[in-house]
Amino acid sequence: MSKKKKLTASVGDNALRYLTLLMAISVLVLMVWMGWQMFDSARPSIEKFGFSFITGREWDPVKEQFGALPFIYGTLVTSLLALLIATPIGLGVAIFLNEMAPSKARIVVAFLVEMLAAIPSVVYGLWGIFVLVPWLRETVEPGLAKWFGFIPLFQGTPLGFGLLAGGLILAVMILPTIAAISGEVMAAVPNEQREAALALGATKWEMIRIAVLPYAKSGILGGVMLGLGRALGETMAVTMLIGNRPDILTSLFAPAYSMAAVIANEFTEATYDLYLSALVEIGLILFGITLILNVFARLLVWSVARGPKGGIS
Amino acid sequence: MNDRVRKYRNRMMMGIFIVATLIALIPLFGVLGYVVKNGFSALNIEFFINLPKAMGATGGGMANAIVGTLIMVLIASVIGMPVGILTAIYLTEYDRTSWFSILVRFATDVLTGIPSIIVGIVIYTAVVLKIGHFSALAGGLALSIIMIPLIIRSTEEMLKLVSHSIREAGYALGISKRIIILRIILPTAAKGIITGAMLAVARVSGETAPLLFTALGNQYWARSLNEPIASLPVQIYQYATSPYKEWHQQAWAGSLVLISLVVILNLTARLAFRSRNN
């Protein structure tokens, strides 16, 4: 090879190397920049209200009074409700797919569950408004009130729009996440585990309970946390179904408000800087919570998916 | 414990898992069923070629929203795909293990996990406020931020599947690294990378929250990329939450178009990838 040709080759080599490096750096910068941008825009509100922003119950833009508690409450209640419903079902789906289904059925069902995750949030919202909410208002909520009305959670007027509707739609939306991640960690459980249990005469359920679930436990927890992260930040479907009233009421039938929903509804209407800043601060809190959840969840999933393989990977 | 009890319990648990799976699929068929049923009755050729009509009037279409979605997804792809694919190349071909690449992977995970409305806030404060108006460019930019981590993740997975012996064969022939990457590794992984890209496109084309205060929406045609622009998801949102029956019909029709797009992209991507693996 002539000297000149060699030189151009190495220039080309370096060019690609540095181009890809530059892109990798830009991804890192993007994350830091987004965090800084949020913090910077939220600063007026952080400085004015301090900690009382989180504990304040009053949200009144006219009086320049901003307390985010009702939104935090709505987000937490709907997300926890969603977890309560989606975790057992998602786990059931993961066990069915990983431990029971014949391979043809597995391919089809796995694809369908993925489609559940692919449906856009706004379509869930639309369906929620015209199908789920009327059903809740006319059938489910009166039924719950009749049978469990002694519990404060199920008292009050059945409106349809409210915490229950928001929680249910979130459950549908995070179920694929929980099922997929739990399935992934179950697949990482070594087959020797299963075979050992079966060799001892365990039934299939006993094998799952003794050999699979304990092994995958922390990974499943990670999947649940990722689902929670998704639920906390989910915007459109909840905005369309939760009722959008900044009250803190015990009943699940009552309309409420969520953090993402108040941002979606009021952001373009924020007429002065402090108002906008308060909305960004709500976003910043969401950003912080989902970031922490993601870090923990990834660590848990990573530790399981990595752990059992051993040897060379 | 009695064997009969154990077997009975086993069968019961298996039944529970099957029931759980069936329950999980009810909402899927519920949503698809209603969207197809209500969407079809409202869908006609006008929907694809006309602008929206005034409040409460019958007829009209979402031509501008369909085009708007395509334009913004295109902008997002033009930015997001090169950044994502090149970053993935760096992470697999140049630097798999250093603290820097671990940090970049961490950033990718964080970007995947943050709520999409946060992206809207950031672009609003950083771009829309600075320029002074909403625009298609700002919307496309917001979508690209959602796209980048998805592309990085899928491309990285695909590049990792390329076997080391192929790389080594290249080195043994004295081919430069750049040529190995561009001519050998990328073509080998191309199908998988395209699959991932299609799934990412499917994902961002349904995004609403990041467009609410970047692209805003528009009842008419946007004359340039520097103007507010309509998009299918935002239009569906506005129509669904309006009090007019005619607009609800339009929202269902829009959802049918949007879901068809998403399902077709998903199916094509999956079938293409399956045929490769077989």
Interface residues (C-beta under 8 A of the other chain):
Chain A: A9 S10 G12 D13 A15 L16 R17 L19 T20 L21 M23 A24 S26 V27 L28 L30 M31 M34 Q37 M38 S41 P88 I89 G90 L91 G92 V93 I95 F96 L97 M100 V109 F111 L112 V113 E114 M115 L116 A118 I119 P120 S121 V122 V123 Y124 G125 L126 W127 I129 F130 V131 V172 L175 A179 T203 K204 W205 E206 I208 L226 G229 L232 G233 E234 T235 M236 M240 A260 I263 A264 F267 T268 L279 V280 G283 L286 F287 T290 L291 L293 N294 V295 R298
Chain B: R6 K7 R9 N10 M13 M14 I16 F17 I18 V19 A20 T21 I23 A24 L25 P27 L28 G30 V31 Y34 V35 N38 P82 V83 L86 T87 I89 Y90 L91 E93 Y94 D95 F100 S101 L103 V104 F106 A107 T108 D109 V110 L111 T112 G113 I114 P115 S116 I117 I118 V119 G120 I121 V122 Y124 T125 A126 I145 I148 P149 I152 S176 K177 R178 I181 L182 A202 R203 S205 G206 E207 T208 A209 L212 F213 L216 P233 I236 Y237 A240 T241 H248 A251 W252 S255 L258 I259 V262 V263 N266 R270
